[in-house]
Amino acid sequence: MKLLKFIASKVFWKNVLWAILFVIVALFLGWFGLKSYTGHNEFVVVPDVTGMSIVEASQQLDEMELSYLLIDSVWAVEAAPGTILKQEPRPETEVKAGRSIYLTTYRFSPEAVKLSIPEGMNYKIAMIKLRNKGIAVDTVFTPNVLLHDCVIQVKKEGKKLDLDAMVKPGDRVTLVVGRRGKEKVMVPGLYGLTLDSAKKVLARANLSLGQPFFTPEVSTSTDSSSARVYMQEPKPSAEPSARVGSNVDVFLSLNKSAREVPDSLKMNYDK
């Protein structure tokens, strides 16, 4: 009964009204304060900072009460290093003050990448791959039937590059490419030569070293460098018989006697 009397009293309803009024005022003040804090309906227009340096862009954005974050950088030969390539949000976009603008700039130096051009790759494909990496390409053709129109090796400043060599956009490399010749040349006699000497003789004759075959006693790198040619295929010829760039296979041994080569087939090589 006392509770019912209290609920029906003026004091109770007076307190209820004061509580409701307090909640309304609190909600109003909270909404007004949040609006003021977030800058509701207060926007700024994003300026165009592409092509500017970071310093210039920073000043421009600061004047508009905006900040920036560098999120990426790319390399381009024709671009001015350190200038801004693109921005997000784009120019003329309306954003709230204090918003960060994400910037991508041009790098000051190119990033090195792997060469990744294996021996035997078609040279036209190799050129496309290298140019896509921003690398300038020269080509030099050399007689080679087996690797006709294929990459034999890649050079930079005269030095051979391996598959995992690092190169940078703007570098210049040379592709040494095999090319099948139509004319024929004499096959020199290689009997009694080491593998390295045989390779040099064949190069002077515009021929290529094919597959070297060693007899069983040749088991170490020292043995292979000391072994001598005792047989070759094709055989030496006094008349032009092999196309330019053709391969000559050699058979080497430490024990077998090298065959005598007629004077007419000798080509001034070192024994």
C-alpha positions as CSV (number, residue, x, y, z in Angstrom):
1,M,0.0,0.0,0.0
2,K,2.8,2.4,0.9
3,L,4.4,1.7,-2.6
4,L,1.2,2.5,-4.4
5,K,0.8,5.7,-2.4
6,F,4.3,6.7,-3.2
7,I,3.8,6.1,-7.0
8,A,0.6,8.1,-6.9
9,S,2.3,11.0,-5.1
10,K,3.4,14.3,-6.6
11,V,7.0,13.7,-5.3
12,F,7.4,10.5,-7.4
13,W,6.2,12.1,-10.6
14,K,8.2,15.2,-10.0
15,N,11.4,13.0,-9.8
16,V,10.4,11.1,-12.9
17,L,10.0,14.3,-14.8
18,W,13.4,15.6,-13.6
19,A,15.0,12.3,-14.7
20,I,13.4,12.4,-18.1
21,L,14.5,16.0,-18.5
22,F,18.1,15.1,-17.4
23,V,18.3,12.3,-20.0
24,I,17.0,14.6,-22.8
25,V,19.6,17.3,-21.8
26,A,22.4,14.7,-21.6
27,L,21.5,13.3,-25.0
28,F,21.4,16.8,-26.6
29,L,24.7,17.8,-25.1
30,G,26.3,14.5,-26.2
31,W,25.0,14.9,-29.7
32,F,26.1,18.5,-29.9
33,G,29.5,17.7,-28.5
34,L,30.0,14.8,-30.9
35,K,29.0,17.0,-33.9
36,S,31.4,19.6,-32.8
37,Y,34.2,17.0,-32.3
38,T,33.8,15.2,-35.6
39,G,33.1,18.3,-37.7
40,H,29.8,16.9,-38.9
41,N,28.9,18.3,-42.4
42,E,32.3,20.1,-42.4
43,F,34.4,19.0,-45.5
44,V,37.5,20.1,-47.3
45,V,38.3,19.4,-51.0
46,V,41.4,17.2,-51.6
47,P,44.0,19.2,-53.7
48,D,45.9,17.7,-56.6
49,V,49.4,17.0,-55.4
50,T,50.5,14.6,-58.2
51,G,53.8,15.7,-59.7
52,M,54.8,17.6,-56.6
53,S,57.7,16.8,-54.3
54,I,56.9,15.5,-50.8
55,V,57.8,18.8,-49.3
56,E,55.5,20.7,-51.6
57,A,52.7,18.2,-51.2
58,S,53.1,18.3,-47.4
59,Q,52.7,22.1,-47.4
60,Q,49.7,22.0,-49.7
61,L,47.9,19.3,-47.6
62,D,48.7,21.1,-44.3
63,E,47.1,24.2,-45.5
64,M,43.9,22.2,-46.1
65,E,44.2,20.6,-42.7
66,L,45.0,17.2,-44.2
67,S,47.8,14.8,-43.5
68,Y,49.5,12.2,-45.7
69,L,50.9,8.6,-45.6
70,L,53.5,7.2,-48.1
71,I,52.2,3.7,-49.0
72,D,54.3,2.7,-52.0
73,S,57.1,3.8,-54.5
74,V,57.8,2.8,-58.0
75,W,60.7,3.3,-60.4
76,A,60.5,4.9,-63.9
77,V,63.4,6.1,-65.9
78,E,61.7,9.2,-67.3
79,A,60.2,10.3,-63.9
80,A,61.6,12.8,-61.4
81,P,62.7,10.8,-58.3
82,G,60.7,11.7,-55.1
83,T,57.7,13.2,-56.9
84,I,54.2,11.9,-56.4
85,L,52.8,9.5,-58.9
86,K,49.3,9.1,-57.6
87,Q,47.1,9.8,-54.5
88,E,44.1,8.4,-52.8
89,P,41.5,9.9,-52.4
90,R,41.7,11.5,-55.8
91,P,41.8,15.3,-56.4
92,E,38.5,17.2,-55.9
93,T,37.1,14.6,-53.5
94,E,35.4,16.0,-50.4
95,V,36.8,14.6,-47.1
96,K,36.7,15.6,-43.5
97,A,39.5,17.7,-42.1
98,G,42.3,15.7,-40.6
99,R,41.9,12.9,-43.2
100,S,45.1,11.1,-44.3
101,I,45.9,11.2,-48.1
102,Y,47.7,8.0,-49.3
103,L,50.6,8.8,-51.7
104,T,52.6,6.7,-54.1
105,T,56.0,8.3,-55.2
106,Y,58.7,7.7,-57.7
107,R,61.7,5.9,-56.3
108,F,65.2,7.6,-56.2
109,S,66.9,4.4,-57.3
110,P,65.6,1.3,-59.1
111,E,65.0,-1.9,-57.2
112,A,67.2,-4.8,-58.3
113,V,65.5,-7.9,-59.8
114,K,66.7,-11.3,-60.8
115,L,67.9,-11.7,-64.4
116,S,66.0,-15.0,-64.8
117,I,67.0,-15.6,-68.5
118,P,68.1,-19.3,-68.8
119,E,70.3,-20.7,-71.6
120,G,68.1,-22.0,-74.4
121,M,65.3,-19.4,-74.1
122,N,64.1,-18.0,-77.4
123,Y,65.9,-14.7,-77.7
124,K,62.8,-12.7,-78.7
125,I,61.0,-13.9,-75.5
126,A,64.1,-13.0,-73.5
127,M,64.1,-9.5,-75.0
128,I,60.5,-8.9,-74.1
129,K,61.0,-10.1,-70.5
130,L,64.1,-7.9,-70.0
131,R,62.4,-4.8,-71.6
132,N,59.4,-5.3,-69.3
133,K,61.9,-5.0,-66.4
134,G,63.2,-1.7,-67.9
135,I,66.5,-3.2,-69.0
136,A,68.0,-2.2,-72.4
137,V,69.0,-5.1,-74.6
138,D,71.7,-5.6,-77.3
139,T,72.0,-8.8,-79.4
140,V,75.1,-10.5,-80.7
141,F,74.8,-13.6,-82.9
142,T,77.2,-16.4,-82.9
143,P,77.3,-19.7,-84.9
144,N,75.4,-22.4,-83.0
145,V,73.1,-25.0,-84.6
146,L,71.8,-26.5,-81.4
147,L,70.8,-23.2,-79.9
148,H,69.6,-21.5,-83.1
149,D,67.7,-18.3,-82.2
150,C,68.2,-19.1,-78.5
151,V,70.1,-17.4,-75.8
152,I,73.6,-18.9,-75.2
153,Q,74.5,-16.4,-72.5
154,V,73.8,-13.0,-71.1
155,K,76.6,-10.4,-70.6
156,K,76.8,-7.1,-68.9
157,E,79.9,-4.9,-69.5
158,G,81.6,-8.0,-71.0
159,K,81.0,-10.2,-68.0
160,K,78.8,-13.3,-68.1
161,L,75.7,-13.1,-65.9
162,D,74.2,-16.2,-64.3
163,L,70.5,-17.0,-64.0
164,D,70.2,-15.4,-60.5
165,A,72.3,-12.3,-61.2
166,M,70.6,-9.1,-60.0
167,V,70.0,-6.3,-62.5
168,K,68.3,-2.9,-62.3
169,P,66.0,-1.0,-64.6
170,G,68.1,1.2,-66.8
171,D,70.9,-1.4,-67.0
172,R,72.1,-2.6,-70.4
173,V,72.8,-6.2,-71.2
174,T,73.9,-8.2,-74.3
175,L,72.2,-11.4,-75.4
176,V,74.6,-13.8,-77.1
177,V,72.3,-15.7,-79.5
178,G,72.9,-18.8,-81.5
179,R,72.5,-18.6,-85.3
180,R,72.6,-21.4,-87.8
181,G,75.0,-20.5,-90.7
182,K,74.4,-21.6,-94.3
183,E,78.0,-21.7,-95.3
184,K,80.2,-24.7,-94.6
185,V,83.7,-24.8,-93.0
186,M,86.4,-27.4,-92.6
187,V,86.3,-29.5,-89.4
188,P,89.7,-29.2,-87.6
189,G,91.5,-32.1,-86.1
190,L,91.3,-32.0,-82.3
191,Y,93.3,-35.2,-81.4
192,G,95.7,-34.7,-78.5
193,L,94.1,-31.5,-77.3
194,T,92.6,-30.8,-73.9
195,L,89.0,-29.9,-73.6
196,D,89.7,-26.2,-73.2
197,S,92.1,-26.1,-76.2
198,A,89.6,-28.0,-78.3
199,K,86.9,-25.5,-77.5
200,K,89.2,-22.6,-78.6
201,V,90.1,-24.3,-81.9
202,L,86.5,-24.9,-82.7
203,A,85.6,-21.3,-81.9
204,R,88.3,-20.1,-84.4
205,A,86.8,-22.5,-87.0
206,N,83.3,-21.1,-86.3
207,L,82.1,-24.4,-84.9
208,S,80.8,-25.2,-81.4
209,L,81.9,-27.8,-78.9
210,G,79.3,-30.5,-78.5
211,Q,79.2,-33.2,-75.9
212,P,82.4,-34.2,-74.2
213,F,82.7,-37.9,-73.4
214,F,85.3,-39.1,-70.9
215,T,86.6,-42.7,-70.4
216,P,86.0,-44.2,-66.9
217,E,89.4,-43.4,-65.4
218,V,88.6,-39.6,-65.7
219,S,87.0,-39.2,-62.3
220,T,88.0,-35.7,-61.0
221,S,88.0,-32.2,-62.2
222,T,91.9,-32.4,-62.4
223,D,91.6,-35.5,-64.6
224,S,89.1,-33.9,-66.9
225,S,91.3,-30.8,-67.4
226,S,94.3,-33.1,-68.2
227,A,92.5,-35.6,-70.4
228,R,93.2,-35.4,-74.2
229,V,91.0,-35.9,-77.2
230,Y,91.5,-39.4,-78.8
231,M,88.4,-39.3,-81.0
232,Q,86.0,-36.8,-82.5
233,E,82.7,-36.7,-84.4
234,P,82.5,-35.5,-87.1
235,K,86.0,-36.4,-88.2
236,P,88.5,-33.9,-89.4
237,S,88.0,-32.8,-93.1
238,A,90.3,-31.2,-95.7
239,E,87.2,-29.7,-97.4
240,P,84.3,-27.6,-96.0
241,S,81.9,-30.2,-94.7
242,A,80.2,-28.8,-91.6
243,R,77.8,-25.9,-91.4
244,V,78.9,-22.8,-89.5
245,G,77.9,-23.3,-85.8
246,S,77.7,-27.0,-86.0
247,N,78.6,-29.1,-82.9
248,V,81.6,-31.3,-82.7
249,D,81.5,-34.1,-80.0
250,V,84.8,-35.1,-78.5
251,F,86.0,-38.2,-76.6
252,L,88.7,-37.7,-74.0
253,S,91.0,-40.0,-72.1
254,L,94.1,-40.0,-69.8
255,N,95.4,-43.3,-71.2
256,K,94.4,-43.7,-74.9
257,S,96.8,-42.5,-77.4
258,A,95.8,-39.5,-79.5
259,R,95.5,-40.2,-83.2
260,E,98.0,-38.6,-85.6
261,V,96.6,-35.7,-87.6
262,P,97.8,-35.2,-91.1
263,D,99.6,-31.8,-91.7
264,S,96.9,-30.8,-94.1
265,L,94.3,-30.9,-91.3
266,K,96.4,-29.1,-88.6
267,M,95.1,-25.6,-87.7
268,N,97.9,-24.1,-85.6
269,Y,96.7,-25.1,-82.2
270,D,98.7,-25.7,-79.0
271,K,99.2,-29.3,-78.0
